[in-house]
Amino acid sequence: MARLADGWLASGYNTTPELFAQAWLNVKAEVTARGRDVAKFQNGIATMWCYLTEDRARADAVLADVLAPMLNRPAEQLRAILPIGSAEECAERLLAYARAGAQRVFLWPLADERAQLEVFRERVVPLLDGERT
C-alpha cells in the first residue's frame, strides 16, 4: 500500500483512536521509507457507522439490536468507538479520531440516511468546527 497507493483507509468498526494513531504512524514511516512524500499521502476512516439520537434507549437499541448482531461484536465495544448517541457523544468520538490524525471520516448512517445526515450537519458539525478553531 505504501508503495502503490495514494492513501490509506482504516475500518471504523475495527479501530480505536489509539490504534488508528499508531497505524497512521506506521503507514507514514513506510511511505517515507519508500521515498514518497507523506504530505501527499492521505488517510481516512471508512464504514464509520453512525446514528444520532438524544434518546439513550434508542441509541442502545440501534447498537444492541442492529449493529452488534450484524458484526458479532459486543454493543459496549462498539459504543466506545462509533458515533452513536447524542450530538455531543458523536462529536467527542469523531474529535478523538481527528486528534489521532484522521483526515476524513466516511459516515454510514444506520437508518434514515438523509435525515441522519441532516441532523449530523445541524447538530454535530458545529461542535466539530468549534473544536477546530
Summary of the structure (lengths in Angstrom):
residues: 133
radius of gyration: 15.8
end to end distance: 32.9
largest distance: 50.8
contacts: 391
relative contact order: 0.18
helix: 57%
strand: 17%
